[in-house]
Amino acid sequence: MQGYFTQRLLLTIPTFIGITLLVFTLTRLVPGGPIERMLAEAQLSSGETASSAEGFGSQSLSEDQLDQLKAYYGFDKPIITSYLEWLWKVLQLDLGESTRYGESVWDSIIERLPVSIFYGVTTMILTYLICIPLGIFKALKHGAPFDHASSAFIFISYAIPGYVIGIACVSFFAANLEWFPLGGFVSDEFEELTLWEKIKDLLHHAFLPLIAYMAGSLAVMTFMMKNALMENLSADYIRTATAKGLSFSSAIKKHALRNSLIPLATHFGQNISVILSGSFLIEKIFNIDGIGLLGYEALVERDYPVVMGILVISAVLYLIGNILSDICVAWADPRIRFGEAK
């Protein structure tokens, strides 16, 4: 098993290079980069009009000035050369400088890290705490009115995207009923509150965004748990255990439940990347100043260093999460021995 995980760990290197090289190439090929944006803003501020980046450059900046800007942003070199230089800086934990804020990408990400960790960890914990018991109860009550009613509700939440649910929650519960704030992570007077008031204020602001975050994963995890448990309950080893005198509830706790957790264990590692990456649209809707909103604004403003910085963190977490999924599967199912001959 150790050899298998070592091999998987080594495979993350070419996978990481492939992901980052593809996105890095796209940032160099798509129009509207930081230079074009700066020229467009200069053109608008001067009251002139033009229809292309070349037109902007010919009317506002000389060729030498354009060459200096390209050299400053690294656009004067071939893509592979620029990528290798960028990758070398990443290996030195240098993600570059934001073209929009003029500050280190690390500083921009770390500043918003607590917000994303709070929503990511809370969403993952609540999802497992709700989906596992709900899936177990639905499996035991399969075909009952509760099973049909809950399935209808879960399917509706799965069919509607999380950001649409977020918009509906903001419109109805925040704007119309005014039960919750329209957005933000905490109130403006948060620092003046007592500890208990801070906790209530934080939960008050987080309630609606957490509903939007959990909408999609709730259905997947619940039905995964239900179907896995139903499959194990109909297996021969459960009938054998009950025939030997073991009670049905004990057979579920000691045998069926653990085997039913295996499919959920395969998705555990994939949820790790969500802890930091968050959701661009949900954070935009609720005006949550996390990494998701930072990535959304970076895409709109063509702030490519920030985009690549968030991609690096998300890719590393996703690749490590896949390895953690295998570890969780091996823990949940003792029959699995990765890398061993059968």
N, C-alpha and C positions, 0 to 999 in steps of 0.2 A: 504493500500500500504506500509505503514511503516513496518508492520509485515512481508510482503513478502521480502522486501529488508534486513531486519534483519535476516530472515531465510537464504537468499542467502549468506549473509556475513558470517554466521556461517558455512555454508556448504563449504566455501573456506578452512576452517582449515583441515578437513579430506582429501579434494582433494589435498591440498598442501602436506600433509604428504604422501599420496599415490604416488604422482609424484616424490618427492624427495627420498622416500624410494626405489622405483624401480630403479632409476638411481644410487643411492648410492650403492645398491646391485650389479649392473652391474659393477661398477668401482672396486669392490672387487673381482669379479669372472673372468673378462676378463684377459688374459695374457698380459704381457708387461707393468706392472706397474712401478712406479718410482724406486723401488728397482732393478727390473730386468734391467731397462734402465741404472741405475748407474753402475751395475755390467758389463753390456755389454760394456759400454764406457770404464770402467777400463780394461776390457779384450782386447778391441781393442787397447787401448793405450799401453798395455804391449806386444802386438804382439802375444798373445796366441789365440787359437781357441777352441770353445766349441759349443755344439748344444742345450743346455738347460740352464735355470736359475740355476738349481742345479749344473750343470757342472761349471758354472761361480763361484758359491759360493765356491765349493770345491777347486778351484784352486787359488782364489784370496782373499777370506775372510774366517775367521773361523766361526764356528757356533755361538759363542758368539757375534761376530761382526754383523752377520746377525740378530740375535735376537735383538740387540740394534737398528738396522735400522728399523726392524718391529715395535718395540715399539715406535720409534720416529715418524713414519708415521701412527701409530695407527692400524697396521695390525696384532697385536698380540692378539686382542680381538675378540669375536664373532661379527657378522655383526650388530645385533640389538643393542648391547652395544655400538659399535662405532657410530652407527647412532644416538642413543639418546644423546651421548656426543656431536656429531656434531650439532644436532638440538638445544641443549641447548646453544651452542656457537652462533648459528645463531640468537636465540632469544635475545642474548646480543649484536647483530650486529657485531659479530666476524665471518668473513668468512674464517679465517685461513690464512696460509702463503703459497705462491706459491712454489712448489717444484722445479720449473725451475729458477725463478728469485730470489728467496729467500727474497721476499718482501711481504707485506700484500696484500691479494687479493683485499681488498677495494681500496688500493692505485693504483693497476694495473687497476682496472675498472674505478675509478674516473679520472685517467689520460687520458683515452680514451673516457670518457663520452661526452665531447663537440662535438667530431667528429661524434659519433653515433646520438646524438640529432639533429645535423645539418642535416644530411642526412635523418633521420627518419621523422622529422617535415616537412622538405622541400618536401619530397616525398609524404607525406600524404596531405599537402596543395595543391600541384600541381595536385595530382590525383583527388581531389574533384573539383578543379577549372576547370579542363579539362573535367572530366567525366560527371558532372551534365549538363553543357550547351550542350555538345556533345550528350548526351543521349536525352535531350529535343529536340534538332534539328533533330536528327534521327527519333524520334517518330512522329514529325510533318511532316517530309518529308519521311515517310515510303514508300518504293517502288520506290523512286526517284533514279536517277543515283548516287547522293551523298551518299545515304544510302547504296547502294550496294558496291560502291567503298570503303567507310570507313569501312564497315563490313569486307570486304576482308582483308584490312590492319590490322584491329584489331584482326581478327582471326589468321593471320600469327604471329603477335606479341605474342598472347596468346599461340600458339602451340610451339613456340621456347622458351626454358628456358631463364631466365634472364641472367644467367652466360654465355650462348652461345652468346646472343646478346652483352654482355660485351666484350667477346673475339673478336667478329666481329668488334665492334666499335674500340677497341684498335688496331687491325690489319690494318684496313682500314683508319680510320680518324687520328689515332695517329702515327702509324708506317709508313704507306705509304704516306699519304698526309701531315703529320706533322702539322695538324691544331690544335691538342690538345696535351697536355703532355701525356706521357705513363702511368703515375700513380702518386700517392702521393696526399696528401690533399692540400698542398700549395707548393710554390717554396722555394728553399733553402734561397733565399734572401728576404723572405717575411717580416721579421722584419724591413728591410731597406726601404720598400716602403711607399708611402703616403697612406692615408686612402682610397682614390678612387682607387689607384693602387692595394691595398690589396683586395678590393671588386672585382675588375676585375680578379685578379689572382685566388681568391677563386672560382668564378663562372666559370672561364676557366678550372680549375681542376675538378669541380663538374659536368660539363655538361654531359659527357659520362656516369659516374656512375649513374646519375639520370635517364638517359634513360633506363639503365639496371634495375634499381630498379622499375620503373613504368611499365615495359613491361607487367608483368603478371596481376597486379591489374587493369590496364587500361581497359582491355577487360571486366573483371567481373563487374566492377562498371558501365561502360558505358551501357552494355546490361541490367543490372539490372535496371538502371534508365529508359532506353527506354521501356522495357517491362512493368514496373510498370505504367509509364505514359500512354502507349497505353491501358492498362487494365482499368485505371480510365477514360480515355476519352470515352470509350465505355460503361461506367456505366450509370445506369438510372438517377442518381442524376445530371450528367452533362447535359443530354438531358432535364431534367426538368428545370435546371437553365437557359439554353439557350431558352427554350420555354417560360419562364416567362419574357424574354426580356434582360437577361444578355448576354453581348457579349461573343464570344467564347474565346477571349484572356483573358477577366476578369474571366471567368469560370476556365480557366487553372491556373491563378495566385492565385485566392482566394480559389479554392477547389482541383483541380486535382493535382497541384504541391505539395502541402503539404502532401497529402496522398501518393504520389509517392516517397516521401523521406523516408517513413517508412522502406522499405527494406535496404536502405543505412544506416539508423540509427542502424540497427541490426549489421552491420559490423564495425561500428565506434569503439566500444570497442576492437574488435579483432585487429584493427590496432595500438592500443596503445603499445602493446608489441613489434611491429616492430620498434618503435621509438628508442628503446635501443638495441634490439638484433641484428638488421641489417641483413646482409647476409654474411655468412662465405665465400662463393665462390666469390661473387662480390667484397668484400673487399680484398680478396686474389689476384684477377685478377688485380685490380687497385692499389694494394699496399696501401690501406687506413688503417691507424693505428687506427682502431676503435675496438669496442667490438667484432664485427664479426670476424675480423682477430685474435684478442686475443683468442677467443674461438676455432678457427681453429687450431692455434698453440698449444693451450692447449690440444686439442684432439690428435694431432700428437705426442706431447711430453709426453702424459699421465700425464699432470699436473692436477690431479683430483680436488684439492682445487679450482682452477680457473674454471674448468668445473662446479663444483657444485655451485660456487658463481654466475656465469652467469645464471645457471638454476634457482636459487632462485629468482633473479631479474626478469627473464622472466616469471616464473610461477606466481609470485605475480602480475605483470602487466597484464598478461592474465586473471587471475581470477577477478581482479578489473575491467578490461576492459569489461568482460561479464556483470557485474553489471551496468556499465555505458551504455552498449548497451540497457539494459532494461529501464534505465532512459530516454535515447534518444527516444526509442519507445513510452514510455508513454507521453513524451512531444510532439512528432509528431502526435500521434493518441489519442485524448482525450477520445475516446470510450474505451480505455484499462484501466482497473483498476485492477492491480495485487493484488491477494490475496483476492478479494472481491467476495462474493457469487453472482451468476448470478440469 
